[in-house]
């Protein structure tokens, strides 16, 4: 999500304890910056945007608690969250405001946010502390490599992809996140009945993604074409800017089909 840098937070607060009942012990974060992604075509670019003092502080103080280091090892979500609640993964949460709002409104769902933008990670860590959230963790790394190497097949109940980079130039379409074979990977990781939910303010990208998702094995559209707005999704600052610029907000909602005897 490309939501831009929000205003600096203020006020010192105590760092939250680790998830109650969890046996997961996070190591110091930083692998998101130090480890080298081997994917040749990236779906993102590393932005050198300004990081505020509060975002830097929250990153330094809280990343060792709520950021999971990238490693070539499958995650055990029960160990991490201390329960068997459904798992939602958000790819590219931007500044994380909507992510935190959704997690706070649904304490019975576990959330894993994947992002490479340090200011946004710092901002979301501050939201986790301010809201005392216990159902939200972060991985700072390439999302596709995280899915390939850290997430078990059929272990995810939902994917949220809100306002991904549309890469509008034709020569850059290969960088788009929502296209095959990436969507095949999402389908592979989704449990039966799980959903893939995308929102964009770029109509051409929405049309492109719709065709890609329609062609993805295991996924079926929950609507005839584009989806209705989901009432539980909060509006973001980036979305409000798009609406002000008269960009159409388009949504896609696909569901993982139940397996049949022929599968």
MOGIHU-V370264 format. One record per residue. RES is the residue in three letters. SS is DSSP state (2 for helix, 1 for strand, 0 for the rest). PSI is psi in whole degrees, -180 to 180 (NA if undefined). Layout:
# MOGIHU-V370264
{{RES & SS & PSI} {RES & SS & PSI}}
This chain:
# MOGIHU-V370264
{{UNK & 0 & 129} {UNK & 0 & 78} {UNK & 0 & -3} {UNK & 0 & 169} {UNK & 0 & 127} {UNK & 0 & 176} {UNK & 0 & 152} {UNK & 0 & 138} {UNK & 0 & 161} {UNK & 0 & 160} {UNK & 0 & 131} {UNK & 0 & 136} {UNK & 0 & 155} {UNK & 0 & 144} {UNK & 0 & 143} {UNK & 0 & 153} {UNK & 0 & 168} {UNK & 0 & 165} {UNK & 0 & 122} {UNK & 0 & 134} {UNK & 0 & -1} {UNK & 0 & 143} {UNK & 0 & 2} {UNK & 0 & 128} {UNK & 0 & 97} {UNK & 0 & 143} {UNK & 0 & 167} {UNK & 0 & 135} {UNK & 0 & 176} {UNK & 0 & -15} {UNK & 2 & -22} {UNK & 2 & -31} {UNK & 2 & -33} {UNK & 2 & -38} {UNK & 0 & 147} {UNK & 0 & 121} {UNK & 0 & 137} {UNK & 0 & 4} {UNK & 0 & 129} {UNK & 0 & -35} {UNK & 0 & 111} {UNK & 0 & 149} {UNK & 0 & 7} {UNK & 0 & 167} {UNK & 0 & 146} {UNK & 0 & 112} {UNK & 0 & 144} {UNK & 0 & 41} {UNK & 0 & 158} {UNK & 0 & 136} {UNK & 0 & 129} {UNK & 0 & 165} {UNK & 2 & -36} {UNK & 2 & -37} {UNK & 2 & -43} {UNK & 2 & -44} {UNK & 2 & -47} {UNK & 2 & -37} {UNK & 2 & -48} {UNK & 2 & -37} {UNK & 2 & -30} {UNK & 2 & -15} {UNK & 2 & -31} {UNK & 2 & -15} {UNK & 2 & -45} {UNK & 2 & -2} {UNK & 1 & 128} {UNK & 0 & 123} {UNK & 0 & 145} {UNK & 0 & 134} {UNK & 0 & 156} {UNK & 0 & 70} {UNK & 0 & 133} {UNK & 0 & 138} {UNK & 0 & 145} {UNK & 0 & 101} {UNK & 2 & -30} {UNK & 2 & -42} {UNK & 2 & -39} {UNK & 2 & -50} {UNK & 2 & -16} {UNK & 0 & 19} {UNK & 0 & 179} {UNK & 0 & 26} {UNK & 0 & 158} {UNK & 1 & 153} {UNK & 1 & 126} {UNK & 1 & 131} {UNK & 1 & 126} {UNK & 1 & 128} {UNK & 1 & 120} {UNK & 0 & 70} {UNK & 0 & 1} {UNK & 0 & -123} {UNK & 0 & -7} {UNK & 0 & 5} {UNK & 2 & -48} {UNK & 2 & -37} {UNK & 2 & -48} {UNK & 2 & -40} {UNK & 2 & -44} {UNK & 2 & -44} {UNK & 2 & -40} {UNK & 2 & -35} {UNK & 2 & -14} {UNK & 0 & 70} {UNK & 0 & -14} {UNK & 0 & 9} {UNK & 1 & 139} {UNK & 1 & 139} {UNK & 1 & 138} {UNK & 1 & 116} {UNK & 1 & 134} {UNK & 1 & 126} {UNK & 0 & 154} {UNK & 0 & -4} {UNK & 0 & 108} {UNK & 2 & -44} {UNK & 2 & -41} {UNK & 2 & -39} {UNK & 2 & -45} {UNK & 2 & -41} {UNK & 2 & -44} {UNK & 2 & -37} {UNK & 2 & -40} {UNK & 2 & -37} {UNK & 2 & -39} {UNK & 2 & -44} {UNK & 2 & -48} {UNK & 2 & -37} {UNK & 2 & -3} {UNK & 0 & 45} {UNK & 0 & 143} {UNK & 0 & 8} {UNK & 0 & 28} {UNK & 1 & 123} {UNK & 1 & 167} {UNK & 1 & 143} {UNK & 1 & 128} {UNK & 0 & 88} {UNK & 0 & 174} {UNK & 0 & 120} {UNK & 2 & -40} {UNK & 2 & -37} {UNK & 2 & -34} {UNK & 2 & -47} {UNK & 2 & -43} {UNK & 2 & -39} {UNK & 2 & -12} {UNK & 2 & -13} {UNK & 0 & 126} {UNK & 0 & 151} {UNK & 0 & 144} {UNK & 0 & 34} {UNK & 0 & -3} {UNK & 1 & 138} {UNK & 1 & -15} {UNK & 1 & 146} {UNK & 1 & 132} {UNK & 1 & 126} {UNK & 1 & 96} {UNK & 1 & 117} {UNK & 0 & 56} {UNK & 0 & 159} {UNK & 0 & 124} {UNK & 0 & -14} {UNK & 0 & 69} {UNK & 0 & -28} {UNK & 0 & 138} {UNK & 2 & -40} {UNK & 2 & -15} {UNK & 2 & -1} {UNK & 2 & -28} {UNK & 2 & -17} {UNK & 2 & -8} {UNK & 0 & 137} {UNK & 0 & -44} {UNK & 0 & 85} {UNK & 0 & 160} {UNK & 0 & 144} {UNK & 0 & 4} {UNK & 2 & -40} {UNK & 2 & -27} {UNK & 2 & -38} {UNK & 2 & -42} {UNK & 2 & -46} {UNK & 2 & -41} {UNK & 2 & -36} {UNK & 2 & -20} {UNK & 1 & 139} {UNK & 1 & 157} {UNK & 1 & 133} {UNK & 1 & -10} {UNK & 1 & 167} {UNK & 1 & 157} {UNK & 1 & 122} {UNK & 1 & 116} {UNK & 1 & 141} {UNK & 1 & 135} {UNK & 1 & 156} {UNK & 0 & 17} {UNK & 0 & 102} {UNK & 2 & -41} {UNK & 2 & -38} {UNK & 2 & -39} {UNK & 2 & -43} {UNK & 2 & -41} {UNK & 2 & -48} {UNK & 2 & -36} {UNK & 2 & -45} {UNK & 2 & -39} {UNK & 2 & -42} {UNK & 2 & -37} {UNK & 2 & -31} {UNK & 0 & -2} {UNK & 0 & 120} {UNK & 0 & 137} {UNK & 0 & -13} {UNK & 1 & 144} {UNK & 1 & 145} {UNK & 1 & 132} {UNK & 0 & -6} {UNK & 0 & 172} {UNK & 0 & -41} {UNK & 0 & -101} {UNK & 0 & 153} {UNK & 1 & 159} {UNK & 0 & 153} {UNK & 0 & 134} {UNK & 0 & 124} {UNK & 0 & -20} {UNK & 0 & -9} {UNK & 0 & 119} {UNK & 0 & 150} {UNK & 0 & 138} {UNK & 0 & 165} {UNK & 2 & -41} {UNK & 2 & -40} {UNK & 2 & -41} {UNK & 2 & -37} {UNK & 2 & -40} {UNK & 2 & -43} {UNK & 2 & -41} {UNK & 2 & -33} {UNK & 0 & 8} {UNK & 0 & 35} {UNK & 0 & 136} {UNK & 0 & 133} {UNK & 0 & 120} {UNK & 1 & 138} {UNK & 1 & 147} {UNK & 1 & 137} {UNK & 1 & 103} {UNK & 1 & 148} {UNK & 1 & 143} {UNK & 1 & 124} {UNK & 0 & 149} {UNK & 0 & 144} {UNK & 0 & 144} {UNK & 0 & 174} {UNK & 0 & -23} {UNK & 0 & -14} {UNK & 0 & NA}}
